[in-house]
Amino acid sequence: MALAPSATRSNQPVMTAVEKQAKVVFQPSGRRGTFPVGTPLLDAARSLGVYVESVCGGRGICGRCQISVSEGAFAKENVTSTADNLAGATDAENRYAELRSLPADRRLSCQAKILGDLVIDVPTDAQTNRQVVRKRAEAKAIAPKSAVSLHTVTLAEPDMHVPRGDADRLREALKGAAGLTDLAMDPALLPKVQTILRQGKWTVTAAIYSDAQAPATVTALWPGEKTAVYGLAVDIGSTTIAAHLCNLQTGRTVSSQGTSNPQIRFGEDLMSRVSYVQMNPSKLPDLTKAVRDAINALVGKLVGDVGAARSDILDATFVGNPVMHHLFLGIDPVELGGAPFALAASDAMILNARDLDLELNPGARVYMLPCIAGHVGADAAAATLSEAPHKGEDITLLVDVGTNAEIVLGNRNRLLAASSPTGPAFEGAEISSGQRAAPGAIERIRIDKDTLEPRFKVIGVDEWSDEEGFDEKVDSVGVTGICGSGIIEAVAEMYLAGLITEDGVIDGSMAERTVRIQPKGRTFSYQIADQGVEISILQTDIRAIQLAKAALYAGVKLLQDKLGTTKLDRIKLAGAFGSYIDPTYAMVLGLIPDCPVDGVSGVGNAAGTGARMALLNTDHRREIEQTVREIEKIETALEPKFQEHFVNAMALPNKVDPFPNLREAIALPEPKELPQSAEGAGGRRRRRRG
Amino acid sequence: MALAPSATRSNQPVMTAVEKQAKVVFQPSGRRGTFPVGTPLLDAARSLGVYVESVCGGRGICGRCQISVSEGAFAKENVTSTADNLAGATDAENRYAELRSLPADRRLSCQAKILGDLVIDVPTDAQTNRQVVRKRAEAKAIAPKSAVSLHTVTLAEPDMHVPRGDADRLREALKGAAGLTDLAMDPALLPKVQTILRQGKWTVTAAIYSDAQAPATVTALWPGEKTAVYGLAVDIGSTTIAAHLCNLQTGRTVSSQGTSNPQIRFGEDLMSRVSYVQMNPSKLPDLTKAVRDAINALVGKLVGDVGAARSDILDATFVGNPVMHHLFLGIDPVELGGAPFALAASDAMILNARDLDLELNPGARVYMLPCIAGHVGADAAAATLSEAPHKGEDITLLVDVGTNAEIVLGNRNRLLAASSPTGPAFEGAEISSGQRAAPGAIERIRIDKDTLEPRFKVIGVDEWSDEEGFDEKVDSVGVTGICGSGIIEAVAEMYLAGLITEDGVIDGSMAERTVRIQPKGRTFSYQIADQGVEISILQTDIRAIQLAKAALYAGVKLLQDKLGTTKLDRIKLAGAFGSYIDPTYAMVLGLIPDCPVDGVSGVGNAAGTGARMALLNTDHRREIEQTVREIEKIETALEPKFQEHFVNAMALPNKVDPFPNLREAIALPEPKELPQSAEGAGGRRRRRRG
């Protein structure tokens, strides 16, 4: 079929000659484009490089190309999406629905034609194989001291002369066995106690949940003996959810699984989800259900990995930024969308898993780690617990880069926390060729200082682009865009190669030396690849990265001001982004402050590690509750010096800070002035900020 | 239509000439009969005096005659009932269902023809106006000390510099206001806290639930000020459910309502419900749902009475016998059906109302009073709390007569409890003309010692049968049977009139003096009425009453043995039956032991009063928990002397006990010996007991 898509990944729709056009956004990839009315969705997806499986060649037979419409007003996309904006089912689709059963909210994208603006959800069951989920359990041993203990007791048979309830006699026996003075029983167990006692011939094993905040309670019961029960530690990220299954007795992590956060279909980043709820308040339960369903699906995989049952899971801990924390709990996050960013609840809490619709043992409990502030969540608390800046003398900077960077700075004497609104540029959004870290994305890049030619690495292909075998292998994934770590390296390498000035302006005079520098209106661009999709770094892309890194750096500087020292012993970069960016490039960009280069490390999924620590050892719960109480919370937006730090941080690596450690490790180019630099950098950024 | 029903209220089907017959039992009245296949249900109901409304004359138009089929195997009735045993819908019924909507489980009884054995439930919405629910709140003032307290606080607006969650700040403020060191918050409130705080402009009223067993918890929240909240005290009887709405601050009972227990459709008495669950285990949730639905409906009426909202109810207490207690909690009661009668749970407990599907405030709590033993339930505990034998010097006998009589005996020094299997005779079951206390039932009776003519009073008519106006008024209700209090008086009056011997044998020689004495095989009967339905006292009826009263008396004697004294200062008869029987007749029958006649009193719904006391004052909760722990539980079935006491108690009033107080108050007839007495009394009863 002849298709003339005007696909684009920027926010500006491109005009074409065709009269009626519709905007379509595909989630979770976030790719979007404008298409003529009448275009089949599958063709639109393919033209954007969105992976939708199809085996039958678009004949409506295989059913692999199912999608669903996300309905509602999407502020950020400026799209109001409704199922009516897809044409009615074709005969083929009706036949498929009848023969093979198609869920009510699903359509076959090869049959469904675009009639108007749409936000399309490509279901994760189709996506699973394609998603690169980069979260895994860090290899950290945690001494187990679980809230859940197992006790096997044998009861006397009931006696008419002492007619006390079986459940009450069991409680008495367990009090003795566990050395407790008081012991409650989860009411959900009551209907089962007599059967289990008789199945076990009066020998049963009970799980007792006991944590400082809650009275000791019998939460589960098995006939006979039971030796292994599990706990679940979950890090709910805006993009991905990572879950770890741990043996509560040994402390060992027995399986880890990740999935993309299905809330992405309601908004790519945190603030677009908050604004979605604000504009569609009745849809709040859908966002909550989406994340809980995804967790339940992950639990199914985890217990499948080790041959356990869902009912073997007795405890769980959850971390996430404040918006994820609230949405998971079913709390409206709109107050987090504007000053004073009031959290509904911040303290640690213990809940019943069943009240959160989690499909674990019906008696399982949930421990929510505390949130630090309106934009510094339980994930930052968990990362703090994991990296323990509050325990050592070294002054440590702990940064979790996301749409909001969460920043913790200090040592055992004093600990400060803040967040900084970096925006989604580091995740590849707001970048012309940007995309999530998925197959086809450029993740590494080097630019030869002499030839100014780039070479790069693509997710899903082991070889670099100039190595043998790359060309054949890349065909399977394509070169579809550039992800966060790729962008960082591209800008840093362009700076080191002299292609951009310290103010971030692309030097148009370099077009004399390479055809890859091309004029784009009043500015220039640098082309990296053109394998089907052209991938270039535009001046606007560099601006987006400068704005993001300046926000992060200014936040850190502010905390350094408060702490009263620029001494910095360690920088720990948490999260997926922190694990994959090269610390040197991060410092060249001035994304992080100067520090001995070997003091900078990626600490992986520190939030997940903290969640596992709180799961496995209740002392860690008290530790993080105490630490969060003591952390000084700084609201960067209220600090007058933020703006000054921000402006200085727009330069590469910084207008005023000397970066001695970095200069010792790497040769930075000499500053050069270009005629258009003042207009290109300072002027625009001032208008954007605020 | 010409109908030839062979209606009978005994268990023996009556043979007729028609070949194909089917057994039909109507609930909740318990009336049953055998009918030719093809009989419309409405006609069957009418022939048995079962009230089913019908306005359209059986044309399938008015829809008032709706019934539903109770499916399953009913051991006691020896009936396996299935909806297929009703003929398919007629055209008229289909038309009605289409035009006016008929619930899937409902049929129009004027259209539905009997094809096989059936248990038919006449829905309570149709029954309501006909049911005499005799439970009301006793006029007892209770000093309020509720578990629920209200606290109004004003919070500072959120501050970015102190970014603690609104819910946590609220908890801090409430801890101060209530003088608590620790305060939890019901997680169900979390999603609402921010909205309520803003609605109230930062002034809110919180309900704090605090009881010895549970940590103090914020359970409800309103914007601004709130002054009145309510509690619910419920007595779940096997036959009727009584509920009282009380103001938790003033302690006043503001409304009371009663309804029949819809579980009756699964079995008339406790043991038939237990055996129903045993034979139909998958139906347990239906019994639980039935009672909870009935309570939710009662709550609707209660709050309607006073213009309150369901969400104004913050606390509730429940009492009931062990089977009712377990079924309400969703616990399988089968262990209570046989020795050792093991309770699943007996201790007092605090639960969330929402976990019991109760439609109160989502944060409402439930306090379950403790059960005393396998057949001595939380209702007996509540009656004990109300009548307080444990607080005085007087030796008090507290009896709640039902299918099982629950017996408490003693004083402050020592308290004993037992149950005795009286069976349902006192409730009119197992009596040939017996029925529940409903309009049309004979409730009082006097027999003239000279003429041997009876006069009686019928529920629903103010006049006695020999008074002017009776004949006209009785037409509206009929004379349909005899209820519990009527049976007691009939047997006692027959004894006092010399119609039966002290062994309970109807004296056939009295047929010479009255035509009302008629031979029935080898025994005789006494006819009371014949207004449409013949109502006679048969020899088997007297045997049933003797067995019931002997069981009760033997249980009491056993407790007297244990207590080591026959001294008895007070007898308190609890429950509906206890309120309506005349204490003198009860003593003439030997249903209760001898006691000063003015020491005997009906104490009404003492269980309901105890439930209200536990609702309104937490000290009463500790009091009854302590008392139940200290009560000595006696299992009558295990006591060797029970049989001897039982045999002596078969006589009127008793073979060996002298009843001096009774003889002082009333002249008892001289003993007379009849030729057939040995065979008629002693022989049969020995075979039945065991």
Interface residues (C-beta under 8 A of the other chain):
Chain A: E157 P158 D159 M160 H161 V162 P163 R164 G165 D166 A167 D168 A184 P187 A188 L190 P191 V193 Q194 T195 Q213 P215 L329 G330 I331 D332 E335 A339 P340 F341 A342 L343 A344 A345 S346 D347 M349 L351 N352 D355 C371 I372 A373 G374 K633 E635 A637 L638
Chain B: E157 P158 D159 M160 H161 V162 P163 R164 G165 D166 A167 D168 A184 P187 A188 L190 P191 V193 Q194 T195 Q213 P215 L329 G330 I331 D332 E335 A339 P340 F341 A342 L343 A344 A345 S346 D347 M349 L351 N352 D355 C371 I372 A373 G374 K633 E635 A637 L638
